[in-house]
Amino acid sequence: MVFFGEGFDPDEFSPTLAANLPPLKTYHPACRYIKIQPTIWRMLMKPMELFRNAVAEIGDVSAAELSAHLEKKHGVKIEPAFIPLFKATLRDFEKTNKLRQEAKSIPPKEPTQAM
């Protein structure tokens, strides 16, 4: 094997020489004792956001239709048995947001001055 430095001939290095080299390992040998988790691609949107968009798109339909729509359009599988739970959670989010908006619109009371 030829190393850079003394006695290195650039003409000796060719693509065929590179083809004969063993494939590179993707990890350092010292890391063989550490469990490396595979990369998990994160979803761009959370399932609740996808559910909210699906309800806005197709309206109030059965759980099976909503589950099929989510899987077909967004690639997210939500079992029809969990759709009522998602609907209730969505209603709670909307109710909470409405209450927050109403609370922001109430003007604060002016402090009373002591005499």
PyMOL commands that set and color helices and strands:
alter all, ss='L'
color gray80, all
select helices_A, chain A and resi 15-19+29-33+47-58+63-74+80-105
alter helices_A, ss='H'
color red, helices_A
deselect
rebuild
show_as cartoon
